[in-house]
Amino acid sequence: MRIGAAFHFVRFAGLGLAGFAFLSAPVAEARPVPATEASEGLGSPFPSSVDGLSIGNAHLVATSGEGGRLYRGMRPRRPNEYAELKKLGVNRVVIFKNFVRGQERELGEERRQLERLGLAPDAIVHLPMPWKDVRNYAETCGFVTAGLAELEKSFRAKEGAAYFHCTVGEDRTGLLAGLVRQLSEGWDVERAFREEMCRWGFAEGNPRKPPHVAQAVRKDLVPLYLKLSWAIERGQLRFDPKVEASPVESIHGAACAEDPEKSPEYRAFARKWQRKLVCATERPGP
């Protein structure tokens, strides 16, 4: 892939997103994390594959020609984890999760920790993406495209780094990372699903995940992944090496304008891939 290529949302009715350049990021191997190293509360069995970053399930997804980097992972919880993000050069954080009642303090604490490290308030972006009960396509599609728009800001900056997470960095985080792999490297739907999403715990990719959680993810997030992959297939979201990076104008575009569920063409596309989108259930470790 050539340096200087750009990630581009096709303009639609005056709306659009022009984007960022990528170089291929390596696919790291999954290794087990000892129980003694697991973060308190909900956690992922996958350790970090990023040198100098101890946050669970943290991995490099892509690197831009300008030197910008995109990392994914679990929610940072400890002071040393926040300090590691700063040392890594992270200058933007996307919190890609909704909060149930009583969890508002968690969001506030993360903001305070990041602001203490010098991140500007507008570089700490919360998008209330659900992991289940996805009812409104336009809304959830908007969260995904908004996440990409925020990541684009750091990727166009020289030496910038962005970090995005949900709770354990597996399902919502995996959805966004899988789409980035398709757009930045031309991976097809199945490869991005298996090598970027399943590899780091999406749905049954983490066999320790409670079955009802994996089932809910499969029911709600896999169809959303397919619909946005269909948008890539149609050119509504595309990787265009001829488009130079330009300021973000809107988080919405043709991809979110209409739920493709009733489209015969989309249904044929979904049938082609749906049976292939099943994660292996091999345990990542003791």
C-alpha positions as CSV (number, residue, x, y, z in Angstrom):
1,M,0.0,0.0,0.0
2,R,1.3,3.4,-0.9
3,I,2.1,6.1,1.6
4,G,-0.2,9.1,1.3
5,A,-3.4,7.1,0.6
6,A,-6.5,8.4,2.4
7,F,-9.5,6.9,4.1
8,H,-12.5,8.6,2.6
9,F,-16.2,8.7,3.3
10,V,-18.0,9.4,0.1
11,R,-19.9,12.8,0.1
12,F,-23.6,12.4,0.2
13,A,-26.1,15.3,0.1
14,G,-23.4,17.7,1.3
15,L,-22.2,15.4,4.1
16,G,-19.0,13.5,4.2
17,L,-15.7,12.6,5.8
18,A,-12.4,12.8,4.2
19,G,-9.7,10.9,6.0
20,F,-6.4,9.5,6.8
21,A,-3.5,7.6,5.5
22,F,-2.5,4.1,6.8
23,L,0.4,1.7,6.6
24,S,-0.3,-1.9,7.3
25,A,-0.1,-2.8,11.0
26,P,1.2,-6.3,11.9
27,V,-1.2,-8.9,13.3
28,A,0.1,-10.0,16.6
29,E,-0.3,-13.5,18.1
30,A,-2.8,-14.0,20.9
31,R,-1.1,-15.1,24.2
32,P,-2.6,-15.9,27.5
33,V,-2.4,-13.5,30.4
34,P,-1.9,-15.0,33.9
35,A,-4.8,-14.5,36.3
36,T,-2.5,-12.5,38.6
37,E,-2.1,-9.9,35.9
38,A,-5.8,-9.4,35.2
39,S,-7.3,-6.0,35.9
40,E,-9.9,-5.8,38.6
41,G,-13.5,-6.2,37.5
42,L,-14.3,-7.2,34.0
43,G,-11.2,-8.2,32.0
44,S,-10.0,-9.9,28.9
45,P,-7.7,-13.0,28.8
46,F,-5.6,-11.4,26.0
47,P,-2.5,-9.4,27.1
48,S,-1.1,-6.4,25.4
49,S,1.1,-6.9,22.3
50,V,2.4,-3.3,22.5
51,D,5.8,-2.8,24.0
52,G,5.6,-0.5,27.0
53,L,1.8,-0.7,27.3
54,S,0.4,-3.0,30.0
55,I,-3.3,-2.4,29.5
56,G,-5.0,-5.7,28.7
57,N,-5.9,-6.6,25.2
58,A,-4.0,-3.6,23.7
59,H,-2.8,-3.8,20.1
60,L,-1.6,-1.6,17.3
61,V,-4.2,-1.6,14.5
62,A,-2.6,0.8,11.9
63,T,0.2,3.3,11.4
64,S,-0.1,6.3,9.0
65,G,2.5,7.6,6.6
66,E,2.7,10.8,8.8
67,G,3.7,8.7,11.8
68,G,0.2,8.6,13.5
69,R,-0.8,5.4,15.2
70,L,-4.1,3.8,16.2
71,Y,-4.3,1.5,19.2
72,R,-7.1,-0.5,20.6
73,G,-7.6,-2.2,24.0
74,M,-9.3,-2.4,27.3
75,R,-10.3,0.6,29.4
76,P,-7.3,1.9,31.3
77,R,-7.8,1.6,35.1
78,R,-4.5,2.1,36.9
79,P,-2.3,5.2,37.2
80,N,0.6,3.4,35.5
81,E,-1.6,2.5,32.5
82,Y,-2.5,6.1,32.0
83,A,1.1,7.1,32.3
84,E,2.0,4.5,29.7
85,L,-0.5,6.0,27.2
86,K,1.1,9.4,27.6
87,K,4.6,7.9,27.1
88,L,3.3,6.2,24.0
89,G,2.3,9.6,22.6
90,V,-1.4,9.1,22.8
91,N,-3.1,12.5,22.3
92,R,-6.7,11.4,21.7
93,V,-8.9,8.8,23.4
94,V,-12.2,7.5,22.1
95,I,-14.4,5.9,24.8
96,F,-16.6,3.7,22.7
97,K,-19.2,2.4,25.2
98,N,-22.5,3.3,26.8
99,F,-22.8,3.5,30.6
100,V,-25.6,2.1,32.6
101,R,-27.0,3.9,35.6
102,G,-24.4,4.2,38.3
103,Q,-21.4,4.1,36.0
104,E,-21.2,7.8,35.4
105,R,-18.4,8.1,37.9
106,E,-16.3,5.8,35.8
107,L,-16.4,8.1,32.8
108,G,-15.7,11.1,35.0
109,E,-12.7,9.5,36.6
110,E,-11.2,8.5,33.2
111,R,-11.6,12.1,31.9
112,R,-9.9,13.4,35.0
113,Q,-7.0,11.0,34.7
114,L,-6.5,11.8,31.0
115,E,-6.7,15.6,31.6
116,R,-4.1,15.3,34.3
117,L,-1.8,13.8,31.6
118,G,-2.3,16.9,29.4
119,L,-5.1,15.7,27.0
120,A,-7.4,18.5,26.0
121,P,-11.0,18.0,27.0
122,D,-12.1,17.9,23.4
123,A,-9.5,15.1,22.7
124,I,-11.4,12.8,25.1
125,V,-14.4,11.7,23.2
126,H,-17.3,9.6,24.6
127,L,-19.5,7.8,22.1
128,P,-22.3,5.8,23.9
129,M,-22.1,2.7,21.7
130,P,-24.2,-0.2,23.0
131,W,-23.1,-3.8,22.9
132,K,-26.6,-5.2,22.8
133,D,-30.2,-4.1,22.1
134,V,-29.2,-2.3,18.9
135,R,-32.5,-0.9,17.6
136,N,-31.6,2.2,15.8
137,Y,-29.3,1.7,12.8
138,A,-28.8,5.4,12.0
139,E,-27.8,6.1,15.6
140,T,-25.4,3.2,16.0
141,C,-23.9,3.7,12.5
142,G,-23.4,7.3,13.5
143,F,-21.5,6.3,16.6
144,V,-19.1,4.1,14.4
145,T,-18.6,6.9,11.8
146,A,-18.1,9.4,14.6
147,G,-15.4,7.2,16.1
148,L,-13.6,7.0,12.8
149,A,-13.9,10.7,12.4
150,E,-12.2,11.3,15.8
151,L,-9.5,8.8,15.1
152,E,-8.8,10.6,11.8
153,K,-7.9,13.8,13.6
154,S,-5.0,12.1,15.4
155,F,-3.9,10.1,12.4
156,R,-3.4,13.2,10.3
157,A,-1.2,14.8,12.9
158,K,2.5,14.0,12.8
159,E,3.6,11.6,15.5
160,G,0.0,11.6,16.9
161,A,-1.5,8.5,18.5
162,A,-5.1,7.6,19.2
163,Y,-6.4,5.0,21.6
164,F,-9.9,3.6,21.6
165,H,-11.7,1.2,23.9
166,C,-14.9,-0.1,25.3
167,T,-14.8,-2.1,28.5
168,V,-12.6,-5.1,27.8
169,G,-11.7,-4.2,24.2
170,E,-13.3,-7.1,22.6
171,D,-16.7,-6.5,21.0
172,R,-17.5,-2.8,20.3
173,T,-13.8,-2.1,20.0
174,G,-13.4,-5.1,17.7
175,L,-16.2,-3.9,15.5
176,L,-14.5,-0.6,14.9
177,A,-11.1,-2.2,14.4
178,G,-12.4,-4.7,11.9
179,L,-13.8,-2.0,9.7
180,V,-10.5,-0.1,9.9
181,R,-8.7,-3.1,8.7
182,Q,-11.0,-3.4,5.7
183,L,-10.6,0.3,4.8
184,S,-6.9,0.7,5.5
185,E,-5.6,-2.6,4.1
186,G,-8.3,-4.0,1.8
187,W,-9.0,-7.0,4.0
188,D,-12.2,-8.7,3.0
189,V,-15.1,-9.1,5.5
190,E,-14.1,-12.6,6.7
191,R,-10.4,-11.9,7.1
192,A,-11.0,-8.7,9.1
193,F,-13.5,-10.6,11.2
194,R,-11.2,-13.5,12.0
195,E,-7.8,-11.8,12.3
196,E,-8.8,-8.5,13.9
197,M,-12.1,-9.2,15.7
198,C,-12.1,-12.9,16.7
199,R,-8.4,-12.9,17.5
200,W,-8.9,-10.4,20.3
201,G,-12.1,-11.8,21.8
202,F,-15.1,-10.7,19.7
203,A,-18.2,-12.7,20.6
204,E,-17.1,-16.4,21.0
205,G,-13.5,-15.4,20.2
206,N,-13.1,-15.2,24.0
207,P,-14.6,-18.6,25.1
208,R,-14.6,-17.4,28.7
209,K,-17.2,-14.9,27.8
210,P,-20.6,-15.7,29.3
211,P,-22.7,-17.4,26.6
212,H,-25.6,-14.9,26.9
213,V,-23.1,-12.0,26.2
214,A,-21.6,-13.7,23.2
215,Q,-25.1,-14.4,21.8
216,A,-26.2,-10.8,22.3
217,V,-23.1,-9.6,20.5
218,R,-23.7,-12.0,17.6
219,K,-27.3,-11.0,17.4
220,D,-26.7,-7.2,17.4
221,L,-23.1,-6.3,16.4
222,V,-22.5,-8.9,13.7
223,P,-25.4,-7.5,11.6
224,L,-24.1,-4.0,12.1
225,Y,-20.6,-5.1,11.0
226,L,-22.2,-6.7,7.9
227,K,-24.2,-3.5,7.1
228,L,-21.1,-1.3,7.3
229,S,-19.1,-3.8,5.4
230,W,-21.8,-3.6,2.7
231,A,-21.3,0.2,2.7
232,I,-17.6,-0.4,2.0
233,E,-18.5,-2.8,-0.8
234,R,-20.8,-0.2,-2.4
235,G,-18.2,2.6,-2.1
236,Q,-20.1,4.6,0.5
237,L,-17.1,4.0,2.7
238,R,-14.0,3.7,0.7
239,F,-10.2,3.7,0.7
240,D,-9.2,6.2,-2.0
241,P,-5.5,6.8,-2.6
242,K,-6.3,9.9,-4.8
243,V,-8.0,11.8,-1.9
244,E,-5.8,13.9,0.3
245,A,-6.5,14.3,4.0
246,S,-8.9,17.2,4.7
247,P,-10.9,18.5,7.7
248,V,-13.8,16.5,9.0
249,E,-17.1,18.0,7.9
250,S,-19.6,15.6,9.2
251,I,-19.8,12.2,11.1
252,H,-22.7,11.2,8.9
253,G,-22.9,10.2,5.2
254,A,-24.4,7.8,2.8
255,A,-23.5,4.7,5.0
256,C,-25.9,5.8,7.7
257,A,-28.6,7.4,5.6
258,E,-30.8,4.2,5.3
259,D,-30.8,0.8,6.9
260,P,-30.0,-1.6,4.1
261,E,-31.9,-4.5,5.7
262,K,-34.7,-4.7,3.1
263,S,-32.4,-4.3,0.1
264,P,-32.2,-7.5,-1.9
265,E,-28.6,-6.7,-2.8
266,Y,-27.7,-6.4,0.8
267,R,-29.4,-9.6,1.7
268,A,-27.4,-11.4,-1.0
269,F,-24.2,-9.9,0.4
270,A,-25.1,-10.9,4.0
271,R,-25.9,-14.5,2.9
272,K,-22.5,-14.7,1.2
273,W,-20.6,-13.8,4.4
274,Q,-22.9,-14.6,7.4
275,R,-22.0,-18.3,7.8
276,K,-18.3,-17.5,7.6
277,L,-18.5,-15.0,10.5
278,V,-18.1,-17.5,13.3
279,C,-15.2,-17.2,15.8
280,A,-13.3,-20.3,16.9
281,T,-13.7,-21.2,20.5
282,E,-10.2,-22.3,21.3
283,R,-9.2,-21.1,24.7
284,P,-6.5,-18.4,24.8
285,G,-4.8,-19.8,27.9
286,P,-5.3,-21.2,31.5
